[in-house]
Amino acid sequence: MAKDFLKSDPIGDMEALINSDFNTVIRKAHASLSTKTYSPVYTGFFASSWKVANSPIQATQKVENFKPWADIAKEGKKKRPTPKVKKGGRFPIKRTFNINKSVYIGNRAKYAKYALEGGKIQYFVQGRLAKIIRDNMKEKKGKLFLLGAPNVDGKGTTGGFGNLAPGIGYSDVL
């Protein structure tokens, strides 16, 4: 059912759409970073440690303090472990974010600064993240309303917009 033009809130609708797209970008970026394609993986702890918040993420968690990754790390000294990446990581996104507030995506692993040396995160930021933003933060097709109003003396209308006939009408916006 069409929205009543006089009751519509185009600015509110656009802000809601932008916030929705913004949250999609955040969720897709978080999900991508939690994979071995874009995160260095030895035990899977780093890939599972991505977190999203409105404040900077502190890298304070040691792999030795978290099972099963601690066991995998211990095994690694004897033989090469099989990476076990938990889909979605240990910090799933459970809230929505607002475009008007800063959002930080960071890693809680204590050794995060060393893990960055491999280049996978840089590859993600320079390639995949741009594609995620481009694919999700785009203007949507909408309706443009044009109307003519009564003139000052109350007779007739001031006319339409350009060569359009007076009155209320709408058309698709490309």
C-alpha positions as CSV (number, residue, x, y, z in Angstrom):
1,M,0.0,0.0,0.0
2,A,1.3,3.4,-0.9
3,K,2.3,5.8,1.9
4,D,0.3,9.0,2.3
5,F,2.5,11.8,1.0
6,L,1.6,14.2,3.7
7,K,2.4,11.7,6.4
8,S,5.6,10.5,4.9
9,D,9.0,11.3,6.4
10,P,11.5,11.1,3.5
11,I,14.5,12.2,5.6
12,G,13.6,9.6,8.3
13,D,13.1,7.0,5.7
14,M,16.5,7.8,4.0
15,E,18.3,7.7,7.4
16,A,16.7,4.4,8.2
17,L,17.8,3.0,4.8
18,I,21.4,4.3,5.3
19,N,21.5,2.8,8.8
20,S,20.3,-0.5,7.5
21,D,22.9,-0.5,4.7
22,F,25.6,0.6,7.2
23,N,24.7,-2.4,9.5
24,T,24.9,-4.7,6.5
25,V,28.4,-3.5,5.7
26,I,29.5,-3.9,9.3
27,R,28.1,-7.5,9.5
28,K,29.6,-8.5,6.2
29,A,33.0,-7.0,7.0
30,H,33.0,-8.8,10.4
31,A,32.0,-12.1,8.8
32,S,34.7,-11.8,6.1
33,L,37.4,-11.0,8.7
34,S,36.5,-14.1,10.6
35,T,37.6,-16.3,7.7
36,K,40.9,-17.8,6.9
37,T,40.8,-15.9,3.5
38,Y,41.2,-12.6,5.3
39,S,42.8,-13.5,8.6
40,P,46.0,-15.3,9.3
41,V,45.1,-18.7,10.7
42,Y,47.4,-21.0,12.7
43,T,45.0,-22.1,15.5
44,G,41.9,-20.1,14.4
45,F,42.1,-17.9,17.5
46,F,42.9,-14.7,15.6
47,A,40.2,-15.3,13.0
48,S,37.6,-15.9,15.8
49,S,38.7,-12.7,17.8
50,W,37.2,-10.0,15.6
51,K,34.8,-7.7,17.5
52,V,32.6,-4.7,16.6
53,A,31.9,-1.9,19.1
54,N,31.4,1.8,19.5
55,S,34.7,2.1,21.3
56,P,38.2,1.1,20.3
57,I,38.9,-2.7,20.7
58,Q,41.6,-3.7,23.1
59,A,43.9,-6.5,22.1
60,T,44.2,-8.2,25.5
61,Q,43.3,-11.9,25.1
62,K,46.0,-14.6,25.0
63,V,45.4,-17.8,23.1
64,E,46.8,-19.8,26.1
65,N,43.7,-18.7,28.1
66,F,41.0,-20.0,25.7
67,K,40.1,-23.6,24.8
68,P,40.2,-25.3,22.3
69,W,42.8,-22.8,20.9
70,A,45.1,-23.3,23.8
71,D,45.2,-27.0,23.2
72,I,45.8,-26.5,19.5
73,A,48.7,-24.1,20.3
74,K,50.3,-26.7,22.6
75,E,49.9,-29.4,19.9
76,G,51.5,-27.0,17.4
77,K,54.8,-27.3,19.2
78,K,54.8,-31.0,18.4
79,K,53.2,-31.0,15.0
80,R,51.4,-28.6,12.7
81,P,47.8,-28.2,14.0
82,T,44.7,-28.2,11.9
83,P,43.2,-24.7,12.0
84,K,39.7,-24.7,13.5
85,V,37.9,-21.4,12.6
86,K,34.5,-21.0,14.4
87,K,32.1,-19.4,11.9
88,G,31.2,-15.9,13.0
89,G,33.8,-15.8,15.7
90,R,33.6,-15.5,19.4
91,F,32.0,-12.1,19.3
92,P,28.9,-12.2,17.2
93,I,27.2,-8.9,16.4
94,K,24.0,-8.7,18.6
95,R,23.1,-5.1,18.1
96,T,22.5,-2.5,15.5
97,F,24.8,0.5,14.9
98,N,24.0,4.1,14.0
99,I,25.7,5.9,11.1
100,N,26.1,8.9,13.4
101,K,28.4,7.1,15.9
102,S,31.9,5.8,15.4
103,V,32.2,2.0,14.9
104,Y,35.4,0.1,15.5
105,I,36.2,-3.3,14.1
106,G,39.2,-4.7,15.9
107,N,40.8,-7.9,17.1
108,R,41.0,-9.0,20.7
109,A,44.0,-11.3,20.3
110,K,47.0,-10.1,22.2
111,Y,49.3,-10.8,19.3
112,A,47.1,-9.0,16.7
113,K,49.8,-6.5,15.8
114,Y,52.1,-9.3,14.7
115,A,49.4,-11.1,12.8
116,L,49.0,-8.0,10.6
117,E,52.5,-8.5,9.1
118,G,51.2,-11.3,6.8
119,G,49.2,-8.8,4.6
120,K,45.8,-10.6,4.6
121,I,44.1,-7.8,6.6
122,Q,45.6,-5.1,4.3
123,Y,44.4,-7.1,1.3
124,F,40.9,-7.1,2.9
125,V,40.9,-3.4,3.6
126,Q,42.2,-2.4,0.1
127,G,40.0,-4.9,-1.8
128,R,37.2,-6.7,-0.3
129,L,36.0,-4.0,2.1
130,A,35.6,-1.5,-0.8
131,K,33.5,-4.0,-2.6
132,I,31.3,-4.6,0.4
133,I,30.7,-0.9,0.8
134,R,30.1,-0.4,-2.9
135,D,27.6,-3.3,-3.1
136,N,25.7,-2.3,0.0
137,M,25.9,1.5,0.5
138,K,24.1,2.7,-2.6
139,E,21.1,4.8,-3.3
140,K,17.9,3.0,-3.8
141,K,15.3,3.8,-6.4
142,G,12.4,5.8,-4.9
143,K,9.6,8.1,-5.9
144,L,9.8,11.8,-6.6
145,F,6.7,13.8,-5.8
146,L,6.0,17.0,-7.7
147,L,3.1,19.2,-6.8
148,G,1.5,22.5,-7.8
149,A,-0.1,24.7,-5.1
150,P,-2.9,27.3,-5.3
151,N,-1.6,30.8,-6.1
152,V,-1.9,33.7,-3.7
153,D,-5.4,34.8,-4.6
154,G,-6.7,31.2,-4.3
155,K,-7.6,30.8,-7.9
156,G,-6.1,28.1,-9.9
157,T,-2.6,26.9,-9.3
158,T,0.9,28.3,-9.8
159,G,1.3,25.6,-12.4
160,G,3.2,22.4,-12.5
161,F,6.9,21.9,-12.3
162,G,8.5,22.8,-15.7
163,N,6.0,21.7,-18.4
164,L,4.0,19.4,-16.1
165,A,0.4,20.0,-15.5
166,P,-0.7,21.4,-12.2
167,G,-1.5,18.9,-9.4
168,I,0.2,16.1,-7.5
169,G,2.1,13.4,-9.3
170,Y,5.0,11.1,-8.9
171,S,7.5,9.3,-11.0
172,D,10.4,6.9,-10.5
173,V,13.8,8.3,-9.6
174,L,16.7,6.6,-11.3
